[in-house]
Structure formats: structure tokens, C-alpha cells
Amino acid sequence: MRELKFRAWHPNLRRMFYTCRVGPHDWANDSGHYGGEHDTLMQFTGLLDKHGKEIYESDIIRLGGI
């Protein structure tokens, strides 16, 4: 079973928040920021890229030499 991890993009602050706790209607991070309806939540896919970096939903990846 994969670990459920989330990150969130806040468009007004133009900032990515990591270590998000997700509830039924909103999310919060460890520094106390609570998300709004215009924020974008992304879930960890369970996959890592060749550098060991986590891949989340909505990430853009390049395959091979394409």
C-alpha cells in the first residue's frame, strides 16, 4: 500500500505547500496555512523520478529522449 501524501499549489501566493493534511472540505500545512477553494491539491503517485524525487499528480514529465 502506498503512502498518502499531498502537496498544494496556492495561486494567489504563487507558492507550493508540502506536508499537507487533507480534510473533507479543506487542507492545512504544518505552518498553519489553511487552503481555500481555488488551491490545487495534488496526490503523490507512489513513483519516483530518476533523481529520487517524488512524482505528484499534474507533474509534467519527459519520457526517454522525447
C-alpha positions as CSV (number, residue, x, y, z in Angstrom):
1,M,0.0,0.0,0.0
2,R,1.4,3.4,-0.9
3,E,1.7,6.3,1.5
4,L,-0.9,9.0,1.0
5,K,0.9,12.3,0.7
6,F,-0.3,15.6,-0.7
7,R,1.0,19.0,-1.7
8,A,-0.9,22.1,-2.6
9,W,-0.4,25.0,-5.0
10,H,-1.7,28.3,-3.8
11,P,-2.3,30.5,-6.9
12,N,-2.5,33.9,-5.1
13,L,0.7,33.4,-3.2
14,R,2.3,31.6,-6.2
15,R,3.7,29.0,-3.7
16,M,3.7,25.2,-3.3
17,F,2.9,23.9,0.2
18,Y,4.2,20.5,1.2
19,T,3.3,18.2,4.1
20,C,-0.4,18.9,3.8
21,R,-3.1,17.4,6.0
22,V,-6.3,16.9,4.0
23,G,-9.8,17.0,5.5
24,P,-13.2,16.6,3.9
25,H,-13.5,20.3,3.0
26,D,-10.1,21.9,3.2
27,W,-6.4,21.3,3.8
28,A,-3.7,22.7,6.1
29,N,0.0,22.6,6.3
30,D,2.4,22.4,9.3
31,S,2.9,26.2,9.4
32,G,-0.8,26.7,9.9
33,H,-1.8,27.9,6.4
34,Y,-5.3,26.7,5.6
35,G,-6.2,26.2,1.9
36,G,-9.1,27.7,0.0
37,E,-11.3,26.6,-2.8
38,H,-9.0,27.9,-5.5
39,D,-6.0,26.0,-4.4
40,T,-4.9,22.9,-6.3
41,L,-4.3,19.7,-4.3
42,M,-2.0,17.1,-5.8
43,Q,-1.6,13.5,-4.5
44,F,1.7,11.6,-4.5
45,T,1.6,8.8,-7.2
46,G,4.0,6.5,-5.4
47,L,6.5,6.9,-8.1
48,L,10.0,8.5,-8.1
49,D,11.9,10.0,-11.0
50,K,15.4,9.0,-11.9
51,H,16.8,11.5,-9.3
52,G,14.6,10.0,-6.5
53,K,12.2,13.0,-6.5
54,E,8.5,12.2,-5.8
55,I,6.1,12.5,-8.7
56,Y,2.7,14.0,-8.0
57,E,-0.5,14.2,-10.0
58,S,-0.3,17.0,-12.6
59,D,3.5,16.9,-12.8
60,I,4.9,17.2,-16.3
61,I,7.4,14.6,-17.1
62,R,9.6,13.8,-20.2
63,L,10.0,10.2,-21.3
64,G,13.2,9.0,-22.8
65,G,14.8,11.3,-25.4
66,I,11.5,12.8,-26.5
